[in-house]
Every structure is written in structure tokens, then in C-alpha cells.
Amino acid sequence: TAAVCGVVNRLVDFLGLLTEVDTYGFFDFGEGVDPDALEEGDSVTVTYTGELGSEDPVPVAVAVEKEDA
């Protein structure tokens, strides 16, 4: 697993994240991750499995933690 920080940019059946270095990351939701607890614009840390930037397979978010406002 690895982690990346950024801002939720897109929230549909996957998570689109604009990272701190102005790149995009896309993640499928892993078991136990509740997308309903997130909103576009939230600053978050995503813990994931897989390779960031990979499209096949897409990395899987195993935990998403909101940063305090």
C-alpha cells in the first residue's frame, strides 16, 4: 500500500483526485470505503493498493481520510 494527498476532483463510481503535484489519480473504491462520506473539493489522504497512474488495473482506495478544515 501507499498513500497520496490531494483534493477530490471527481466523485462518481470512482474517485478522481487532484494530487499535491498537480497530477490526477483515479481510484476504485475498496471494501469499507464509503464514497457517500466524501464531497468534491474535500482535502483527503488516500491509502491505496496498486500503481498510481495505472489504468489496467486502476489503483484501489482502501482508506480515505478527510483532512481537518
N, C-alpha and C positions, 0 to 999 in steps of 0.2 A: 504494500500500500504506500501511497504518497499523499501529500496534501498541497493544495493551491488556494490562494486567497483571491477574491475578486468581487465583482458586482453581478447579481443576477440580471441578465440581459434579456433572456427569453425563457418562458416557463410554460411549456405545453406538455406533451407526453415525454419530454426530455428536458434537461436543464442546459441552457446556454449561459456561459459565464464569460464576462469580460475580465481578464486577469489584470494583475497589477502592472504587467509589462505590455499592456495594450494588445494582447492576443486573445483569440476566442478559444474556449474549450467547450466541448459538448459532452454531456454525461447522460447515461441511462440511470434510472433510479433503482438502487438496490433495495433488497428486502429491509423493511424497517425505516426507510427514509420517507417522510411524509411531505409530498410536494405542496399540500394544502397549507402547510405552516410557513411557506415562503411566498414572497411577492417580488415582482420585478423591481429592481432598484435596491434590494437588500444587499448589504455587505456581508459576505459569508466566507467561511473556510470550508472547502470541500475535501474530504478524505476519500480517495478513490483507489480502485484497482484497475490495472491495465496501463496503457501508454497514452499519455496526454497528446492529443493531436491525431490519434489513430481514428480511422473511420470504420475499420473492419478488423476486430470488433471495436465498438465505441467503449471508452472507459465507463466504469460503473461507479456511481457515487454510493459509498457505503455509509457515509455520515455527512450531514451538512449542518454546520453550526453558525448561527447568526452572530455577527459582531455587535457589541453593545453600542447603542446610538450615542 
